[in-house]
Amino acid sequence: MLKSKKIVVLGHFGVGKTSLIRRFVTDTFSDNYKVTIGVHITKKVVEISAKETISLILWDLEGTDDIETIRKAYLLGTHGVVFVFDITRPSTFQHLKSDLKIVSEKIPNTPLMVVGNKTDLVDAKELQITLDENEITVDFLTSAKTGFAVDDLFTKLANQLAKDA
């Protein structure tokens, strides 16, 4: 039996949520920016082992500068969360701790991956300085453009959800 798990992908406007999902699902990238309005839902089946697969139902929620305003209906039945910020835009991570606290309160006891995206736009040393100066702890640093660590992110979350099932 194929298990399905709902994953919500959250973050501010323009952090690359849609691009991360597109890279993971279709292995493509586009520079054409289109704002997600409401929610866009896609699916990808991930192989956990030779005998086990899991269907990730990916909910790409519209970006918001105020995480409090996310519609509760979008969060119902969530099994995992990917919270994305843009490593090049401080406005998307300046309130990261409080944003994550709000998410944890809205969806308690749900696996949460914190993702710094757009690593292709900064060098490694500069990136580490930004993370250290802002006391940011991430689960993954990714680039939707190059594909760096995108599959690893979703595969790790899928494996974690398969164990929790």
ZINOR-V723303 format. One record per run of one state. SS is the DSSP state (2 for helix, 1 for strand, 0 for the rest). FROM is the first residue (numbers start at 1). LEN is the number of residues. If there is no record, write none. Layout:
# ZINOR-V723303
ss | from | len
SS | FROM | LEN
SS | FROM | LEN
This chain:
# ZINOR-V723303
ss | from | len
0 | 1 | 2
1 | 3 | 9
0 | 12 | 5
2 | 17 | 10
0 | 27 | 12
1 | 39 | 11
0 | 50 | 2
1 | 52 | 10
0 | 62 | 5
2 | 67 | 3
0 | 70 | 2
2 | 72 | 4
0 | 76 | 4
1 | 80 | 7
0 | 87 | 3
2 | 90 | 3
0 | 93 | 3
2 | 96 | 11
0 | 107 | 4
1 | 111 | 7
0 | 118 | 1
2 | 119 | 3
0 | 122 | 2
2 | 124 | 10
0 | 134 | 6
1 | 140 | 2
0 | 142 | 8
2 | 150 | 15
0 | 165 | 1
